[in-house]
Amino acid sequence: MRPQVLISGAGPTGLVLALFLRHLNIPFRIIDKLPGPGLASRAMVIQARTLEFYRQINFADTVIAAGIKMRGIRLRASGKQIAGFQFDEIGDDLSPYPYVLSLPQDDHEHLLVAQLKSLGVEVEWNTELTRCVDHASHVTATFHSKSGESSADFRYLVGCDGAHSLVRESLNLSFPGGTYNEIFFVTDCETQGLQFDDSVNISLTKGTFILAFPVRSKGSFRFIGVVPPEHEDPIHATFEDIRPILKSQLNADVDKVHWFSAYRVHHRVAQNFRKGNIFLAGDAGHIHSPAGGQGMNTGIGDAVNLAWKLAAVLDRRAESPILDTYESERLAFAHTLVESTDRIFQSVVGPGPGPAFVRAVLMPHIMPWVLKLRAVRRAQFRLVSQIRIHYPKSAISHGHAGKLKGGDRLPWVSTQNNFAPLRSLDWQLHVYGTASDNVRAIADHRYIPLLHFKYVHAARAAGIPKDAPLLIRPDGYIAFVATSRTLDDLAAFLDRWKIAPRLTPR
Ligand SMILES: Cc1cc2nc3c(=O)[nH]c(=O)nc-3n(C[C@H](O)[C@H](O)[C@H](O)COP(=O)(O)OP(=O)(O)OC[C@H]3O[C@@H](n4cnc5c(N)ncnc54)[C@H](O)[C@@H]3O)c2cc1C
């Protein structure tokens, strides 16, 4: 079959888009100008929401087996632990993955490439996109590879080509934002003296912060932080400039340095994520501080969001305006993320009396008490794990009942394993309790699988309303929370968007 989609860029975003399109049986090509997967460990953490997506394509266990589960957070000040909590004691009813997974980006990319290969997909390395032109009915892409220049036509092009995206520039889309004054450092080292367990350690001190967590194997640690502002030339800082801080703050005696980089961090969001038949995803559309471990995970979230919408339109199983919801959902989230990471970052390491108060008083003296509140710890887990992401303003989010609204992620009901059916990557109706005859009729008439779950305590605790049909999208978000009074609206919604599951007979 002729490839319908071109994915330009085989970083995490492009590779995950490729995996989902493969599972959705959409023919595509994926190219990258490099000779193979990235060699730097860069993004280190995989969040629970990403693992939930991987579970949908039977890939979560492979990734988890290769990484280290970080089960808690420890806050440190002046070398001493001042607060800490475990994720599983607060998150095991929120996600099947109540932890943060440490896995270097290079290992992660190798696993993604191997998974694609096992499904018969080869990344076309050494192939650079040099030009793209949208002709309304299709996109013409021009490539440069070892065999010279060539071109091909595709229905859609997705630019997963990173922060310096050629696709974004070809579309003349601006990339507004700014650059932090502070210089970040990142280093992977072998250390002695550190008695950290499997936790994320956050250490605060005047003018800087350090994140420390285990990587790859026992004794190996990743440190991320800000080069102290008193350094005379921070962008040229070396590991030796950082060594004393690691010793004084974390009691880390470093034996061997695998990787050190000092770099400027930008925070930018592209003006649009779509123009005609061309889309942007991942770093091509948004970049921000690495401190929260959100960047790569957000790119992966973009990829999953776009994959099923492209597949639905290409298979004529949904109306093409559903593609507009990619930009409205993901651009809004990118703005929220960039603004919130910026606010948090500035409030902790920025100049002036406010951040100084945060470092000297709030963090060491007040935060330990605040973190004793279970509700605060759960809110932290929801935020960092990305399970809180929702799309209440999307054109395909409707209805509300109990605590649930259209656009929410389907809550995890641990005792019912209600995420298992999401492996179909297809539309489905869930009812927790009893489905009425009218609900059954809607499902039968449109060939939408209707899944019944008992209305157990965990479902109630998760805020799921009893007997209410929940229309679930292929990516596990709720499109429509219906009640007995809004069933007609649910039927009209399915008709308006011409939503047809993949199993629908033609
Ligand atoms: C030092 C550092 C530390 C980081 N730490 C973290 C972290 O802890 N947590 C986190 O979440 N994120 C972190 N990040 C960010 C994270 O690495 C990125 O968010 C992530 O790589 C984005 O993935 P992507 O696939 O969108 O883009 P990229 O990984 O940049 O991939 C883009 C791909 O497109 C290819 N390409 C570009 N142009 C073309 C073209 N014209 N034709 C063909 N191919 C092309 C490139 O070769 C590349 O392989 C870090 C980044 C850096 C630099």
The ligand as an SDF file (V2000), in Angstrom:
LIG
                    3D

 53 58  0  0  0  0  0  0  0  0999 V2000
   20.6090   17.8690   27.5920 C   0  0  0  0  0  0  0  0  0  0  0  0
   19.1580   17.5550   27.5110 C   0  0  0  0  0  0  0  0  0  0  0  0
   18.5270   16.9860   28.6160 C   0  0  0  0  0  0  0  0  0  0  0  0
   17.1650   16.7130   28.5640 C   0  0  0  0  0  0  0  0  0  0  0  0
   16.5610   16.1550   29.6460 N   0  0  0  0  0  0  0  0  0  0  0  0
   15.2290   15.8810   29.5910 C   0  0  0  0  0  0  0  0  0  0  0  0
   14.5500   15.2520   30.6940 C   0  0  0  0  0  0  0  0  0  0  0  0
   15.1470   14.9460   31.7250 O   0  0  0  0  0  0  0  0  0  0  0  0
   13.2180   14.9750   30.5510 N   0  0  0  0  0  0  0  0  0  0  0  0
   12.5140   15.2740   29.4020 C   0  0  0  0  0  0  0  0  0  0  0  0
   11.3110   14.9620   29.2970 O   0  0  0  0  0  0  0  0  0  0  0  0
   13.1240   15.8700   28.3510 N   0  0  0  0  0  0  0  0  0  0  0  0
   14.4550   16.1730   28.4390 C   0  0  0  0  0  0  0  0  0  0  0  0
   15.0660   16.7300   27.3720 N   0  0  0  0  0  0  0  0  0  0  0  0
   14.2640   17.0300   26.1940 C   0  0  0  0  0  0  0  0  0  0  0  0
   14.0610   15.7750   25.3630 C   0  0  0  0  0  0  0  0  0  0  0  0
   15.3090   15.2400   24.9910 O   0  0  0  0  0  0  0  0  0  0  0  0
   13.2200   16.1520   24.1510 C   0  0  0  0  0  0  0  0  0  0  0  0
   11.9910   16.6860   24.6430 O   0  0  0  0  0  0  0  0  0  0  0  0
   12.9460   14.9720   23.2430 C   0  0  0  0  0  0  0  0  0  0  0  0
   14.1060   14.4780   22.6550 O   0  0  0  0  0  0  0  0  0  0  0  0
   11.9890   15.4190   22.1350 C   0  0  0  0  0  0  0  0  0  0  0  0
   11.7780   14.3750   21.2560 O   0  0  0  0  0  0  0  0  0  0  0  0
   11.3870   14.6670   19.7560 P   0  0  0  0  0  0  0  0  0  0  0  0
   11.2750   13.3170   19.1320 O   0  0  0  0  0  0  0  0  0  0  0  0
   10.2350   15.5800   19.7030 O   0  0  0  0  0  0  0  0  0  0  0  0
   12.6130   15.4640   19.1410 O   0  0  0  0  0  0  0  0  0  0  0  0
   14.1310   15.0280   18.9960 P   0  0  0  0  0  0  0  0  0  0  0  0
   14.5120   14.0360   20.0400 O   0  0  0  0  0  0  0  0  0  0  0  0
   14.9160   16.2740   18.8960 O   0  0  0  0  0  0  0  0  0  0  0  0
   14.1640   14.2500   17.5990 O   0  0  0  0  0  0  0  0  0  0  0  0
   14.0710   14.9340   16.3790 C   0  0  0  0  0  0  0  0  0  0  0  0
   14.6530   14.0450   15.3000 C   0  0  0  0  0  0  0  0  0  0  0  0
   14.4010   14.6440   14.0430 O   0  0  0  0  0  0  0  0  0  0  0  0
   15.5400   14.4770   13.2190 C   0  0  0  0  0  0  0  0  0  0  0  0
   15.5250   15.5310   12.1950 N   0  0  0  0  0  0  0  0  0  0  0  0
   15.6530   16.8510   12.3770 C   0  0  0  0  0  0  0  0  0  0  0  0
   15.5390   17.5030   11.1950 N   0  0  0  0  0  0  0  0  0  0  0  0
   15.3400   16.5590   10.2430 C   0  0  0  0  0  0  0  0  0  0  0  0
   15.1450   16.5940    8.8310 C   0  0  0  0  0  0  0  0  0  0  0  0
   15.1240   17.7550    8.1660 N   0  0  0  0  0  0  0  0  0  0  0  0
   14.9700   15.4300    8.1710 N   0  0  0  0  0  0  0  0  0  0  0  0
   14.9850   14.2440    8.8540 C   0  0  0  0  0  0  0  0  0  0  0  0
   15.1810   14.1570   10.1730 N   0  0  0  0  0  0  0  0  0  0  0  0
   15.3240   15.2850   10.8780 C   0  0  0  0  0  0  0  0  0  0  0  0
   16.7080   14.5890   14.1860 C   0  0  0  0  0  0  0  0  0  0  0  0
   17.8600   13.9530   13.6420 O   0  0  0  0  0  0  0  0  0  0  0  0
   16.1670   13.8730   15.4120 C   0  0  0  0  0  0  0  0  0  0  0  0
   16.4940   12.5020   15.4230 O   0  0  0  0  0  0  0  0  0  0  0  0
   16.4270   17.0130   27.3910 C   0  0  0  0  0  0  0  0  0  0  0  0
   17.0720   17.5710   26.2760 C   0  0  0  0  0  0  0  0  0  0  0  0
   18.4200   17.8440   26.3350 C   0  0  0  0  0  0  0  0  0  0  0  0
   19.0890   18.4730   25.1370 C   0  0  0  0  0  0  0  0  0  0  0  0
  1  2  1  0
  2  3  1  0
  2 52  2  0
  3  4  2  0
  4  5  1  0
  4 50  1  0
  5  6  2  0
  6  7  1  0
  6 13  1  0
  7  8  2  0
  7  9  1  0
  9 10  1  0
 10 11  2  0
 10 12  1  0
 12 13  2  0
 13 14  1  0
 14 15  1  0
 14 50  1  0
 15 16  1  0
 16 17  1  0
 16 18  1  0
 18 19  1  0
 18 20  1  0
 20 21  1  0
 20 22  1  0
 22 23  1  0
 23 24  1  0
 24 25  2  0
 24 26  1  0
 24 27  1  0
 27 28  1  0
 28 29  2  0
 28 30  1  0
 28 31  1  0
 31 32  1  0
 32 33  1  0
 33 34  1  0
 33 48  1  0
 34 35  1  0
 35 36  1  0
 35 46  1  0
 36 37  1  0
 36 45  1  0
 37 38  2  0
 38 39  1  0
 39 40  1  0
 39 45  2  0
 40 41  1  0
 40 42  2  0
 42 43  1  0
 43 44  2  0
 44 45  1  0
 46 47  1  0
 46 48  1  0
 48 49  1  0
 50 51  2  0
 51 52  1  0
 52 53  1  0
M  END
$$$$
